[in-house]
Protein backbone atom coordinates (compact mmCIF):
# COMPACT_ATOMS: atom_id res chain seq x y z
CA UNK A 1 0.00 0.00 0.00
CA UNK A 2 0.87 3.63 -0.11
CA UNK A 3 2.07 5.26 3.08
CA UNK A 4 0.61 8.71 3.57
CA UNK A 5 2.49 11.58 5.14
CA UNK A 6 1.22 12.37 8.63
CA UNK A 7 -1.11 15.34 8.55
CA UNK A 8 -0.49 18.48 10.51
CA UNK A 9 -2.74 19.13 13.47
CA UNK A 10 -4.97 22.12 13.13
CA UNK A 11 -4.53 24.80 15.73
CA UNK A 12 -7.50 25.09 18.09
CA UNK A 13 -9.89 27.89 17.22
CA UNK A 14 -9.94 29.05 20.86
CA UNK A 15 -7.42 28.77 23.67
CA UNK A 16 -7.33 28.85 27.46
CA UNK A 17 -4.30 29.71 29.57
CA UNK A 18 -5.44 27.30 32.29
CA UNK A 19 -3.64 23.93 32.10
CA UNK A 20 -6.03 21.07 31.33
CA UNK A 21 -8.65 23.26 29.61
CA UNK A 22 -8.85 23.07 25.81
CA UNK A 23 -11.28 23.69 22.96
CA UNK A 24 -12.47 20.62 21.05
CA UNK A 25 -14.91 21.13 18.19
CA UNK A 26 -17.92 22.83 19.78
CA UNK A 27 -17.06 22.63 23.47
CA UNK A 28 -14.49 23.28 26.17
CA UNK A 29 -12.94 20.14 27.58
CA UNK A 30 -11.50 19.87 31.13
CA UNK A 31 -8.98 17.15 32.01
CA UNK A 32 -7.63 16.53 35.51
CA UNK A 33 -5.91 13.58 37.16
CA UNK A 34 -5.48 13.03 40.89
CA UNK A 35 -3.53 9.87 41.57
CA UNK A 36 -5.19 7.04 39.61
CA UNK A 37 -8.49 8.94 39.33
CA UNK A 38 -9.18 10.86 36.11
CA UNK A 39 -11.77 13.57 35.74
CA UNK A 40 -13.18 14.82 32.44
CA UNK A 41 -15.83 17.47 31.95
CA UNK A 42 -17.33 19.02 28.83
CA UNK A 43 -18.81 22.50 28.53
CA UNK A 44 -20.81 22.63 25.30
CA UNK A 45 -21.81 25.94 23.77
CA UNK A 46 -25.62 26.02 23.75
CA UNK A 47 -27.56 27.98 21.15
CA UNK A 48 -24.80 28.31 18.60
CA UNK A 49 -21.22 29.35 18.98
CA UNK A 50 -21.53 33.07 19.63
CA UNK A 51 -18.37 34.64 21.03
CA UNK A 52 -20.21 35.53 24.26
CA UNK A 53 -21.35 31.91 24.75
CA UNK A 54 -17.87 30.55 24.00
CA UNK A 55 -16.36 32.96 26.53
CA UNK A 56 -19.00 32.09 29.15
CA UNK A 57 -18.34 28.36 28.76
CA UNK A 58 -14.55 28.92 28.84
CA UNK A 59 -14.85 30.70 32.17
CA UNK A 60 -17.07 27.88 33.49
CA UNK A 61 -14.55 25.24 32.36
CA UNK A 62 -11.64 27.13 33.95
CA UNK A 63 -13.60 27.46 37.21
CA UNK A 64 -14.33 23.72 37.13
CA UNK A 65 -10.63 22.92 36.65
CA UNK A 66 -9.62 25.21 39.53
CA UNK A 67 -12.29 23.64 41.76
CA UNK A 68 -10.97 20.13 41.00
CA UNK A 69 -7.44 21.32 41.83
CA UNK A 70 -8.69 22.82 45.09
CA UNK A 71 -10.62 19.66 46.07
CA UNK A 72 -7.51 17.53 45.58
CA UNK A 73 -4.96 19.93 47.05
CA UNK A 74 -3.18 20.78 43.80
CA UNK A 75 -1.50 24.14 43.50
CA UNK A 76 -0.03 25.50 40.28
CA UNK A 77 3.02 27.62 40.91
CA UNK A 78 4.74 29.71 38.30
CA UNK A 79 8.49 29.88 38.79
CA UNK A 80 10.35 33.11 38.22
CA UNK A 81 13.43 32.71 36.08
CA UNK A 82 16.30 35.11 36.58
CA UNK A 83 18.57 33.78 33.83
CA UNK A 84 18.73 31.14 31.12
CA UNK A 85 20.99 28.98 33.32
CA UNK A 86 18.09 28.70 35.82
CA UNK A 87 16.07 26.94 33.10
CA UNK A 88 18.74 24.32 32.53
CA UNK A 89 19.38 23.47 36.18
CA UNK A 90 15.89 23.07 37.66
CA UNK A 91 15.26 19.83 39.55
CA UNK A 92 12.25 18.94 41.67
CA UNK A 93 13.81 16.32 43.93
CA UNK A 94 10.88 13.95 43.27
CA UNK A 95 10.87 10.87 41.04
CA UNK A 96 8.89 11.37 37.84
CA UNK A 97 8.76 15.18 38.08
CA UNK A 98 10.68 16.97 35.35
CA UNK A 99 11.12 20.57 34.25
CA UNK A 100 9.77 21.40 30.81
CA UNK A 101 10.09 25.12 30.07
CA UNK A 102 7.29 26.58 28.00
CA UNK A 103 7.90 28.76 24.99
N, CA, C and O atoms as a Tinker XYZ file with bonds, in Angstrom:
   412  protein
     1  N      0.805000   -1.179000    0.000000    73     2
     2  CA     0.000000    0.000000    0.000000    64     1     3
     3  C      0.850000    1.245000    0.000000    63     2     4     5
     4  O      2.076000    1.183000    0.096000    81     3
     5  N      0.208000    2.335000   -0.105000    73     3     6
     6  CA     0.868000    3.635000   -0.112000    64     5     7
     7  C      0.831000    4.214000    1.305000    63     6     8     9
     8  O     -0.218000    4.264000    1.949000    81     7
     9  N      1.987000    4.644000    1.764000    73     7    10
    10  CA     2.073000    5.257000    3.085000    64     9    11
    11  C      1.866000    6.748000    2.928000    63    10    12    13
    12  O      2.573000    7.404000    2.163000    81    11
    13  N      0.898000    7.284000    3.650000    73    11    14
    14  CA     0.612000    8.708000    3.574000    64    13    15
    15  C      1.470000    9.467000    4.578000    63    14    16    17
    16  O      1.831000    8.951000    5.636000    81    15
    17  N      1.782000   10.692000    4.220000    73    15    18
    18  CA     2.493000   11.576000    5.138000    64    17    19
    19  C      1.556000   11.924000    6.294000    63    18    20    21
    20  O      0.361000   12.133000    6.086000    81    19
    21  N      2.095000   11.984000    7.506000    73    19    22
    22  CA     1.222000   12.371000    8.625000    64    21    23
    23  C      0.739000   13.807000    8.432000    63    22    24    25
    24  O      1.503000   14.694000    8.049000    81    23
    25  N     -0.531000   14.008000    8.703000    73    23    26
    26  CA    -1.112000   15.342000    8.550000    64    25    27
    27  C     -0.741000   16.251000    9.708000    63    26    28    29
    28  O     -0.464000   15.789000   10.815000    81    27
    29  N     -0.741000   17.507000    9.445000    73    27    30
    30  CA    -0.486000   18.479000   10.511000    64    29    31
    31  C     -1.754000   18.681000   11.314000    63    30    32    33
    32  O     -2.858000   18.682000   10.769000    81    31
    33  N     -1.584000   18.853000   12.616000    73    31    34
    34  CA    -2.742000   19.132000   13.466000    64    33    35
    35  C     -3.168000   20.576000   13.273000    63    34    36    37
    36  O     -2.343000   21.484000   13.175000    81    35
    37  N     -4.464000   20.757000   13.222000    73    35    38
    38  CA    -4.972000   22.123000   13.131000    64    37    39
    39  C     -4.872000   22.786000   14.493000    63    38    40    41
    40  O     -5.082000   22.149000   15.526000    81    39
    41  N     -4.555000   24.048000   14.483000    73    39    42
    42  CA    -4.532000   24.800000   15.733000    64    41    43
    43  C     -5.965000   24.972000   16.214000    63    42    44    45
    44  O     -6.878000   25.157000   15.409000    81    43
    45  N     -6.160000   24.911000   17.521000    73    43    46
    46  CA    -7.495000   25.087000   18.087000    64    45    47
    47  C     -8.000000   26.493000   17.787000    63    46    48    49
    48  O     -7.233000   27.455000   17.783000    81    47
    49  N     -9.291000   26.595000   17.537000    73    47    50
    50  CA    -9.888000   27.892000   17.217000    64    49    51
    51  C     -9.867000   28.829000   18.424000    63    50    52    53
    52  O     -9.793000   30.048000   18.267000    81    51
    53  N     -9.932000   28.257000   19.630000    73    51    54
    54  CA    -9.940000   29.047000   20.860000    64    53    55
    55  C     -8.938000   28.435000   21.823000    63    54    56    57
    56  O     -8.602000   27.256000   21.711000    81    55
    57  N     -8.461000   29.232000   22.766000    73    55    58
    58  CA    -7.417000   28.773000   23.668000    64    57    59
    59  C     -7.651000   29.291000   25.078000    63    58    60    61
    60  O     -8.142000   30.403000   25.273000    81    59
    61  N     -7.289000   28.464000   26.060000    73    59    62
    62  CA    -7.334000   28.845000   27.462000    64    61    63
    63  C     -5.916000   28.811000   28.020000    63    62    64    65
    64  O     -5.112000   27.969000   27.620000    81    63
    65  N     -5.609000   29.707000   28.925000    73    63    66
    66  CA    -4.298000   29.715000   29.570000    64    65    67
    67  C     -4.258000   28.810000   30.792000    63    66    68    69
    68  O     -3.212000   28.671000   31.427000    81    67
    69  N     -5.383000   28.198000   31.127000    73    67    70
    70  CA    -5.444000   27.301000   32.286000    64    69    71
    71  C     -5.053000   25.895000   31.835000    63    70    72    73
    72  O     -5.662000   25.355000   30.912000    81    71
    73  N     -4.036000   25.290000   32.478000    73    71    74
    74  CA    -3.636000   23.930000   32.095000    64    73    75
    75  C     -4.805000   22.957000   32.241000    63    74    76    77
    76  O     -5.543000   23.013000   33.224000    81    75
    77  N     -4.971000   22.070000   31.267000    73    75    78
    78  CA    -6.029000   21.070000   31.332000    64    77    79
    79  C     -7.358000   21.531000   30.778000    63    78    80    81
    80  O     -8.340000   20.792000   30.843000    81    79
    81  N     -7.414000   22.740000   30.229000    73    79    82
    82  CA    -8.650000   23.256000   29.613000    64    81    83
    83  C     -8.355000   23.531000   28.146000    63    82    84    85
    84  O     -7.474000   24.330000   27.826000    81    83
    85  N     -9.097000   22.865000   27.241000    73    83    86
    86  CA    -8.849000   23.072000   25.812000    64    85    87
    87  C    -10.170000   23.063000   25.040000    63    86    88    89
    88  O    -11.187000   22.563000   25.521000    81    87
    89  N    -10.128000   23.620000   23.855000    73    87    90
    90  CA   -11.283000   23.691000   22.959000    64    89    91
    91  C    -11.252000   22.487000   22.033000    63    90    92    93
    92  O    -10.229000   22.201000   21.411000    81    91
    93  N    -12.374000   21.779000   21.942000    73    91    94
    94  CA   -12.473000   20.620000   21.052000    64    93    95
    95  C    -13.795000   20.694000   20.294000    63    94    96    97
    96  O    -14.856000   20.388000   20.840000    81    95
    97  N    -13.717000   21.100000   19.048000    73    95    98
    98  CA   -14.909000   21.134000   18.190000    64    97    99
    99  C    -15.884000   22.219000   18.579000    63    98   100   101
   100  O    -15.741000   23.364000   18.151000    81    99
   101  N    -16.880000   21.878000   19.391000    73    99   102
   102  CA   -17.923000   22.830000   19.779000    64   101   103
   103  C    -18.040000   22.976000   21.286000    63   102   104   105
   104  O    -19.066000   23.425000   21.796000    81   103
   105  N    -16.978000   22.592000   22.002000    73   103   106
   106  CA   -17.061000   22.627000   23.470000    64   105   107
   107  C    -15.690000   22.806000   24.103000    63   106   108   109
   108  O    -14.658000   22.571000   23.473000    81   107
   109  N    -15.704000   23.226000   25.357000    73   107   110
   110  CA   -14.494000   23.283000   26.174000    64   109   111
   111  C    -14.391000   21.960000   26.914000    63   110   112   113
   112  O    -15.390000   21.429000   27.398000    81   111
   113  N    -13.198000   21.443000   26.997000    73   111   114
   114  CA   -12.938000   20.139000   27.584000    64   113   115
   115  C    -11.978000   20.330000   28.758000    63   114   116   117
   116  O    -10.941000   20.978000   28.617000    81   115
   117  N    -12.327000   19.767000   29.916000    73   115   118
   118  CA   -11.500000   19.870000   31.128000    64   117   119
   119  C    -10.949000   18.486000   31.449000    63   118   120   121
   120  O    -11.701000   17.515000   31.541000    81   119
   121  N     -9.632000   18.403000   31.619000    73   119   122
   122  CA    -8.976000   17.152000   32.012000    64   121   123
   123  C     -8.232000   17.396000   33.319000    63   122   124   125
   124  O     -7.579000   18.425000   33.496000    81   123
   125  N     -8.340000   16.436000   34.229000    73   123   126
   126  CA    -7.630000   16.533000   35.510000    64   125   127
   127  C     -7.394000   15.126000   36.027000    63   126   128   129
   128  O     -8.269000   14.266000   35.918000    81   127
   129  N     -6.222000   14.888000   36.588000    73   127   130
   130  CA    -5.915000   13.580000   37.158000    64   129   131
   131  C     -5.364000   13.778000   38.559000    63   130   132   133
   132  O     -4.455000   14.577000   38.783000    81   131
   133  N     -5.936000   13.030000   39.500000    73   131   134
   134  CA    -5.482000   13.026000   40.893000    64   133   135
   135  C     -5.179000   11.580000   41.256000    63   134   136   137
   136  O     -6.091000   10.781000   41.471000    81   135
   137  N     -3.902000   11.250000   41.321000    73   135   138
   138  CA    -3.527000    9.865000   41.569000    64   137   139
   139  C     -3.984000    9.011000   40.393000    63   138   140   141
   140  O     -3.700000    9.337000   39.240000    81   139
   141  N     -4.687000    7.925000   40.675000    73   139   142
   142  CA    -5.186000    7.044000   39.613000    64   141   143
   143  C     -6.531000    7.509000   39.066000    63   142   144   145
   144  O     -6.994000    7.001000   38.045000    81   143
   145  N     -7.154000    8.462000   39.731000    73   143   146
   146  CA    -8.490000    8.940000   39.329000    64   145   147
   147  C     -8.392000   10.024000   38.267000    63   146   148   149
   148  O     -7.644000   10.989000   38.429000    81   147
   149  N     -9.143000    9.870000   37.182000    73   147   150
   150  CA    -9.177000   10.856000   36.107000    64   149   151
   151  C    -10.539000   11.512000   36.043000    63   150   152   153
   152  O    -11.570000   10.849000   36.156000    81   151
   153  N    -10.532000   12.800000   35.863000    73   151   154
   154  CA   -11.768000   13.567000   35.745000    64   153   155
   155  C    -11.808000   14.211000   34.363000    63   154   156   157
   156  O    -10.800000   14.729000   33.883000    81   155
   157  N    -12.971000   14.175000   33.732000    73   155   158
   158  CA   -13.180000   14.817000   32.443000    64   157   159
   159  C    -14.540000   15.500000   32.474000    63   158   160   161
   160  O    -15.533000   14.909000   32.896000    81   159
   161  N    -14.575000   16.728000   32.032000    73   159   162
   162  CA   -15.833000   17.473000   31.954000    64   161   163
   163  C    -15.897000   18.174000   30.604000    63   162   164   165
   164  O    -14.872000   18.561000   30.042000    81   163
   165  N    -17.108000   18.331000   30.096000    73   163   166
   166  CA   -17.334000   19.023000   28.830000    64   165   167
   167  C    -18.255000   20.205000   29.083000    63   166   168   169
   168  O    -19.208000   20.104000   29.856000    81   167
   169  N    -17.974000   21.312000   28.439000    73   167   170
   170  CA   -18.813000   22.505000   28.526000    64   169   171
   171  C    -19.187000   22.901000   27.106000    63   170   172   173
   172  O    -18.456000   23.627000   26.433000    81   171
   173  N    -20.338000   22.410000   26.665000    73   171   174
   174  CA   -20.807000   22.632000   25.299000    64   173   175
   175  C    -21.442000   24.007000   25.183000    63   174   176   177
   176  O    -22.120000   24.480000   26.095000    81   175
   177  N    -21.208000   24.632000   24.046000    73   175   178
   178  CA   -21.808000   25.936000   23.768000    64   177   179
   179  C    -23.239000   25.717000   23.280000    63   178   180   181
   180  O    -23.456000   25.122000   22.225000    81   179
   181  N    -24.202000   26.196000   24.043000    73   179   182
   182  CA   -25.617000   26.015000   23.748000    64   181   183
   183  C    -26.101000   27.192000   22.901000    63   182   184   185
   184  O    -25.688000   28.333000   23.109000    81   183
   185  N    -26.971000   26.902000   21.956000    73   183   186
   186  CA   -27.563000   27.978000   21.155000    64   185   187
   187  C    -26.593000   28.592000   20.174000    63   186   188   189
   188  O    -26.602000   29.806000   19.971000    81   187
   189  N    -25.763000   27.779000   19.566000    73   187   190
   190  CA   -24.799000   28.310000   18.601000    64   189   191
   191  C    -23.488000   28.678000   19.269000    63   190   192   193
   192  O    -23.349000   28.613000   20.490000    81   191
   193  N    -22.556000   29.055000   18.463000    73   191   194
   194  CA   -21.216000   29.347000   18.985000    64   193   195
   195  C    -20.930000   30.840000   18.933000    63   194   196   197
   196  O    -19.948000   31.271000   18.328000    81   195
   197  N    -21.791000   31.626000   19.570000    73   195   198
   198  CA   -21.529000   33.066000   19.629000    64   197   199
   199  C    -20.300000   33.298000   20.500000    63   198   200   201
   200  O    -20.009000   32.493000   21.384000    81   199
   201  N    -19.590000   34.367000   20.264000    73   199   202
   202  CA   -18.368000   34.637000   21.027000    64   201   203
   203  C    -18.669000   34.810000   22.521000    63   202   204   205
   204  O    -17.849000   34.448000   23.364000    81   203
   205  N    -19.839000   35.361000   22.846000    73   203   206
   206  CA   -20.213000   35.526000   24.257000    64   205   207
   207  C    -20.445000   34.167000   24.915000    63   206   208   209
   208  O    -20.040000   33.959000   26.058000    81   207
   209  N    -21.090000   33.243000   24.211000    73   207   210
   210  CA   -21.350000   31.906000   24.750000    64   209   211
   211  C    -20.049000   31.122000   24.895000    63   210   212   213
   212  O    -19.863000   30.417000   25.886000    81   211
   213  N    -19.161000   31.234000   23.934000    73   211   214
   214  CA   -17.866000   30.550000   23.999000    64   213   215
   215  C    -17.068000   31.059000   25.189000    63   214   216   217
   216  O    -16.462000   30.271000   25.916000    81   215
   217  N    -17.064000   32.355000   25.388000    73   215   218
   218  CA   -16.358000   32.956000   26.528000    64   217   219
   219  C    -16.976000   32.519000   27.857000    63   218   220   221
   220  O    -16.256000   32.200000   28.803000    81   219
   221  N    -18.300000   32.504000   27.927000    73   219   222
   222  CA   -18.999000   32.090000   29.153000    64   221   223
   223  C    -18.653000   30.650000   29.509000    63   222   224   225
   224  O    -18.389000   30.341000   30.671000    81   223
   225  N    -18.652000   29.767000   28.511000    73   223   226
   226  CA   -18.336000   28.365000   28.759000    64   225   227
   227  C    -16.852000   28.170000   29.094000    63   226   228   229
   228  O    -16.508000   27.285000   29.876000    81   227
   229  N    -15.972000   28.991000   28.506000    73   227   230
   230  CA   -14.545000   28.917000   28.840000    64   229   231
   231  C    -14.334000   29.254000   30.305000    63   230   232   233
   232  O    -13.592000   28.564000   31.004000    81   231
   233  N    -14.975000   30.303000   30.765000    73   231   234
   234  CA   -14.851000   30.697000   32.169000    64   233   235
   235  C    -15.395000   29.615000   33.098000    63   234   236   237
   236  O    -14.832000   29.371000   34.165000    81   235
   237  N    -16.495000   28.963000   32.694000    73   235   238
   238  CA   -17.066000   27.879000   33.493000    64   237   239
   239  C    -16.112000   26.685000   33.539000    63   238   240   241
   240  O    -15.940000   26.070000   34.591000    81   239
   241  N    -15.498000   26.357000   32.413000    73   239   242
   242  CA   -14.545000   25.240000   32.355000    64   241   243
   243  C    -13.319000   25.529000   33.205000    63   242   244   245
   244  O    -12.836000   24.646000   33.914000    81   243
   245  N    -12.812000   26.750000   33.143000    73   243   246
   246  CA   -11.643000   27.126000   33.946000    64   245   247
   247  C    -11.971000   27.081000   35.432000    63   246   248   249
   248  O    -11.144000   26.650000   36.236000    81   247
   249  N    -13.171000   27.521000   35.805000    73   247   250
   250  CA   -13.596000   27.463000   37.209000    64   249   251
   251  C    -13.706000   26.013000   37.669000    63   250   252   253
   252  O    -13.331000   25.691000   38.796000    81   251
   253  N    -14.212000   25.144000   36.813000    73   251   254
   254  CA   -14.325000   23.717000   37.128000    64   253   255
   255  C    -12.942000   23.124000   37.375000    63   254   256   257
   256  O    -12.741000   22.396000   38.347000    81   255
   257  N    -11.996000   23.431000   36.506000    73   255   258
   258  CA   -10.626000   22.915000   36.651000    64   257   259
   259  C    -10.012000   23.393000   37.969000    63   258   260   261
   260  O     -9.399000   22.606000   38.690000    81   259
   261  N    -10.175000   24.673000   38.282000    73   259   262
   262  CA    -9.623000   25.205000   39.531000    64   261   263
   263  C    -10.283000   24.572000   40.757000    63   262   264   265
   264  O     -9.625000   24.345000   41.772000    81   263
   265  N    -11.578000   24.289000   40.659000    73   263   266
   266  CA   -12.291000   23.635000   41.759000    64   265   267
   267  C    -11.779000   22.205000   41.966000    63   266   268   269
   268  O    -11.609000   21.769000   43.105000    81   267
   269  N    -11.534000   21.483000   40.887000    73   267   270
   270  CA   -10.970000   20.133000   40.996000    64   269   271
   271  C     -9.578000   20.182000   41.639000    63   270   272   273
   272  O     -9.244000   19.346000   42.480000    81   271
   273  N     -8.777000   21.165000   41.236000    73   271   274
   274  CA    -7.443000   21.321000   41.826000    64   273   275
   275  C     -7.556000   21.590000   43.323000    63   274   276   277
   276  O     -6.812000   21.025000   44.125000    81   275
   277  N     -8.482000   22.450000   43.682000    73   275   278
   278  CA    -8.691000   22.816000   45.086000    64   277   279
   279  C     -9.147000   21.613000   45.910000    63   278   280   281
   280  O     -8.647000   21.388000   47.012000    81   279
   281  N    -10.098000   20.837000   45.375000    73   279   282
   282  CA   -10.618000   19.659000   46.072000    64   281   283
   283  C     -9.532000   18.627000   46.352000    63   282   284   285
   284  O     -9.582000   17.914000   47.354000    81   283
   285  N     -8.550000   18.556000   45.456000    73   283   286
   286  CA    -7.512000   17.529000   45.580000    64   285   287
   287  C     -6.170000   18.083000   46.055000    63   286   288   289
   288  O     -5.164000   17.374000   46.047000    81   287
   289  N     -6.156000   19.338000   46.465000    73   287   290
   290  CA    -4.955000   19.930000   47.045000    64   289   291
   291  C     -3.846000   20.228000   46.053000    63   290   292   293
   292  O     -2.675000   20.256000   46.431000    81   291
   293  N     -4.188000   20.449000   44.796000    73   291   294
   294  CA    -3.183000   20.779000   43.796000    64   293   295
   295  C     -3.029000   22.285000   43.708000    63   294   296   297
   296  O     -4.010000   23.029000   43.718000    81   295
   297  N     -1.784000   22.720000   43.622000    73   295   298
   298  CA    -1.503000   24.143000   43.499000    64   297   299
   299  C     -0.546000   24.324000   42.333000    63   298   300   301
   300  O      0.498000   23.674000   42.276000    81   299
   301  N     -0.896000   25.202000   41.405000    73   299   302
   302  CA    -0.032000   25.503000   40.277000    64   301   303
   303  C      0.818000   26.700000   40.659000    63   302   304   305
   304  O      0.298000   27.760000   41.006000    81   303
   305  N      2.114000   26.523000   40.594000    73   303   306
   306  CA     3.021000   27.616000   40.907000    64   305   307
   307  C      3.818000   27.969000   39.675000    63   306   308   309
   308  O      4.321000   27.093000   38.972000    81   307
   309  N      3.929000   29.255000   39.416000    73   307   310
   310  CA     4.744000   29.709000   38.301000    64   309   311
   311  C      6.087000   30.142000   38.870000    63   310   312   313
   312  O      6.160000   30.976000   39.771000    81   311
   313  N      7.140000   29.559000   38.326000    73   311   314
   314  CA     8.489000   29.883000   38.790000    64   313   315
   315  C      9.000000   31.128000   38.086000    63   314   316   317
   316  O      8.746000   31.332000   36.899000    81   315
   317  N      9.716000   31.950000   38.819000    73   315   318
   318  CA    10.351000   33.113000   38.221000    64   317   319
   319  C     11.770000   32.713000   37.814000    63   318   320   321
   320  O     12.511000   32.112000   38.592000    81   319
   321  N     12.117000   33.053000   36.607000    73   319   322
   322  CA    13.427000   32.705000   36.080000    64   321   323
   323  C     14.259000   33.976000   35.981000    63   322   324   325
   324  O     13.850000   34.956000   35.358000    81   323
   325  N     15.429000   33.944000   36.603000    73   323   326
   326  CA    16.299000   35.109000   36.579000    64   325   327
   327  C     17.255000   35.087000   35.387000    63   326   328   329
   328  O     17.629000   36.139000   34.868000    81   327
   329  N     17.647000   33.892000   34.958000    73   327   330
   330  CA    18.572000   33.781000   33.833000    64   329   331
   331  C     18.315000   32.475000   33.091000    63   330   332   333
   332  O     17.595000   31.602000   33.577000    81   331
   333  N     18.909000   32.353000   31.918000    73   331   334
   334  CA    18.730000   31.138000   31.122000    64   333   335
   335  C     19.329000   29.919000   31.814000    63   334   336   337
   336  O     18.841000   28.805000   31.628000    81   335
   337  N     20.379000   30.115000   32.611000    73   335   338
   338  CA    20.991000   28.982000   33.317000    64   337   339
   339  C     20.031000   28.391000   34.350000    63   338   340   341
   340  O     20.121000   27.203000   34.661000    81   339
   341  N     19.109000   29.205000   34.889000    73   339   342
   342  CA    18.095000   28.700000   35.823000    64   341   343
   343  C     17.206000   27.661000   35.136000    63   342   344   345
   344  O     16.787000   26.688000   35.764000    81   343
   345  N     16.919000   27.867000   33.842000    73   343   346
   346  CA    16.071000   26.943000   33.105000    64   345   347
   347  C     16.732000   25.583000   32.946000    63   346   348   349
   348  O     16.050000   24.558000   32.963000    81   347
   349  N     18.015000   25.561000   32.795000    73   347   350
   350  CA    18.736000   24.317000   32.535000    64   349   351
   351  C     19.003000   23.519000   33.794000    63   350   352   353
   352  O     19.252000   22.316000   33.715000    81   351
   353  N     18.958000   24.160000   34.958000    73   351   354
   354  CA    19.378000   23.467000   36.179000    64   353   355
   355  C     18.241000   23.183000   37.157000    63   354   356   357
   356  O     18.509000   22.869000   38.316000    81   355
   357  N     17.002000   23.280000   36.736000    73   355   358
   358  CA    15.887000   23.075000   37.662000    64   357   359
   359  C     15.654000   21.591000   37.899000    63   358   360   361
   360  O     15.566000   20.810000   36.952000    81   359
   361  N     15.555000   21.210000   39.156000    73   359   362
   362  CA    15.262000   19.832000   39.548000    64   361   363
   363  C     14.243000   19.874000   40.676000    63   362   364   365
   364  O     14.301000   20.748000   41.542000    81   363
   365  N     13.308000   18.928000   40.665000    73   363   366
   366  CA    12.248000   18.940000   41.669000    64   365   367
   367  C     12.623000   18.175000   42.928000    63   366   368   369
   368  O     12.141000   18.488000   44.016000    81   367
   369  N     13.492000   17.160000   42.781000    73   367   370
   370  CA    13.812000   16.324000   43.929000    64   369   371
   371  C     12.835000   15.170000   44.109000    63   370   372   373
   372  O     12.955000   14.409000   45.069000    81   371
   373  N     11.870000   15.027000   43.204000    73   371   374
   374  CA    10.877000   13.952000   43.267000    64   373   375
   375  C     10.982000   13.086000   42.020000    63   374   376   377
   376  O     11.204000   13.605000   40.926000    81   375
   377  N     10.827000   11.793000   42.167000    73   375   378
   378  CA    10.872000   10.867000   41.037000    64   377   379
   379  C      9.686000   11.124000   40.122000    63   378   380   381
   380  O      8.551000   11.249000   40.582000    81   379
   381  N      9.951000   11.202000   38.832000    73   379   382
   382  CA     8.891000   11.372000   37.841000    64   381   383
   383  C      8.469000   12.807000   37.607000    63   382   384   385
   384  O      7.574000   13.057000   36.800000    81   383
   385  N      9.088000   13.760000   38.292000    73   383   386
   386  CA     8.760000   15.178000   38.080000    64   385   387
   387  C      9.921000   15.809000   37.349000    63   386   388   389
   388  O     11.054000   15.794000   37.828000    81   387
   389  N      9.625000   16.376000   36.159000    73   387   390
   390  CA    10.676000   16.971000   35.352000    64   389   391
   391  C     10.315000   18.409000   35.029000    63   390   392   393
   392  O      9.157000   18.813000   35.140000    81   391
   393  N     11.306000   19.166000   34.633000    73   391   394
   394  CA    11.119000   20.572000   34.255000    64   393   395
   395  C     11.038000   20.655000   32.745000    63   394   396   397
   396  O     11.955000   20.234000   32.040000    81   395
   397  N      9.933000   21.201000   32.251000    73   395   398
   398  CA     9.769000   21.403000   30.813000    64   397   399
   399  C      9.413000   22.867000   30.588000    63   398   400   401
   400  O      8.247000   23.244000   30.713000    81   399
   401  N     10.397000   23.695000   30.258000    73   399   402
   402  CA    10.094000   25.121000   30.073000    64   401   403
   403  C      9.145000   25.341000   28.913000    63   402   404   405
   404  O      9.245000   24.676000   27.882000    81   403
   405  N      8.226000   26.273000   29.086000    73   403   406
   406  CA     7.291000   26.584000   28.001000    64   405   407
   407  C      7.898000   27.666000   27.134000    63   406   408   409
   408  O      8.814000   28.378000   27.545000    81   407
   409  N      7.373000   27.774000   25.934000    73   407   410
   410  CA     7.900000   28.761000   24.985000    64   409   411
   411  C      7.404000   30.130000   25.306000    63   410   412
   412  O      7.744000   31.088000   24.613000    81   411
